[in-house]
Amino acid sequence: FPQIFIGDTHVGGCDDLHDLESQGRLDVMLANGR
């Protein structure tokens, strides 16, 4: 499965990305590039 990185930070897979979004952390990570 594809692995997702934001900057140099390994996020994980699609489920992990959705978890970050539901926790409100994805926008912060994208804004900071990590």
C-alpha positions in Angstrom: 0.0 0.0 0.0 1.2 3.6 -0.6 2.9 5.3 2.3 2.2 9.0 2.9 4.8 11.5 3.9 4.3 15.2 4.8 7.7 16.8 4.4 10.1 14.3 6.0 7.4 12.9 8.4 6.0 9.5 7.7 2.2 9.7 8.2 1.4 6.1 7.3 -1.3 4.9 5.0 -4.7 6.2 4.0 -6.4 5.2 7.3 -3.7 7.1 9.2 -4.3 10.2 7.0 -8.0 10.1 7.7 -7.3 9.7 11.5 -5.2 12.8 11.4 -8.0 14.7 9.6 -10.6 13.6 12.1 -8.4 14.7 15.0 -7.8 18.1 13.4 -4.1 17.5 13.1 -3.8 17.2 9.3 -4.1 20.9 8.5 -1.5 21.8 11.1 0.9 19.2 9.6 0.3 20.5 6.1 0.8 24.1 7.1 4.1 23.3 8.9 5.3 20.9 6.2 5.8 18.2 8.7 
